[in-house]
Every structure is written in C-alpha cells, then in structure tokens.
C-alpha cells in the first residue's frame, strides 16, 4: 500500500513538472515578438450560412486554399481555415459556414498576385460551394 502511495505521488510530481514546462513554453510564445502579427494584412473570405447552401470543407482545405496560397508566394505569412459551428447568440442561425483567411505582408503584392489568377480562383468555387463569399481586408493592430 505504501509503495503504491509513493508511486502515485511520484507520478503526480512528474505530471505537474511537465505541465509547468508546457505553461512556461506557452507564456514564452505569447511574449515572443515573432508571434505578434501587428501590421500584417488579413484577407478574410467569409461564406455566409443560408438554407440550401453547401460547402465541401475537405476540398476547400486540400485543394482550393493551397492553390490560392501558391499564387501568393513569399508575401504569404500564413493562412487559416475556420469551420462555422455556432452563432454567438443562442438560438440564432450560424452566420458563416466557413472563413478562410490569408495573412500577407503587403496588400499591393496580394492584389498583384490575385489579379491574374482571379478567373482560376472563381472557376474553382463550384467544386466546393454554391455560396458567394464576402471578402474583408483588414490590418492587424494587435
């Protein structure tokens, strides 16, 4: 019995030490200047929810977004894909089925890369959705 208690205490201390290291790692990442995105341009492509509208998340994630990201080259810092799951207000419809976002260094370079590829991008829409997206361009301030 005493042996099991000692073993349990050792296991608990090991878990606490690992958790402490993980929390320190997270704290370091939060304070790291490399994580700060201030000044980046964020292009959000939002797909509003509506009855009868469809969205193929797998295609969007594996085909469409990588294709568009490829057009952006070194101007692209990262991109994200969000799948809508609920509204922020109970018992109200989901506002967006999905949102894709590109974080880029320069808006002019983004526009120069997208312009010549606009037809290829738009012609791919029917492969994953029947929704007309809403696009918001914003600057990260914090």
Secondary structure as GFF3:
##gff-version 3
##sequence-region A 1 142
A	DSSP	alpha_helix	2	31	.	.	.	ID=ss1
A	DSSP	beta_strand	41	48	.	.	.	ID=ss2
A	DSSP	alpha_helix	57	59	.	.	.	ID=ss3
A	DSSP	pi_helix	60	64	.	.	.	ID=ss4
A	DSSP	alpha_helix	65	72	.	.	.	ID=ss5
A	DSSP	three_ten_helix	73	75	.	.	.	ID=ss6
A	DSSP	beta_strand	76	83	.	.	.	ID=ss7
A	DSSP	beta_strand	96	104	.	.	.	ID=ss8
A	DSSP	alpha_helix	107	115	.	.	.	ID=ss9
A	DSSP	alpha_helix	118	124	.	.	.	ID=ss10
A	DSSP	three_ten_helix	125	127	.	.	.	ID=ss11
A	DSSP	beta_strand	134	139	.	.	.	ID=ss12
###
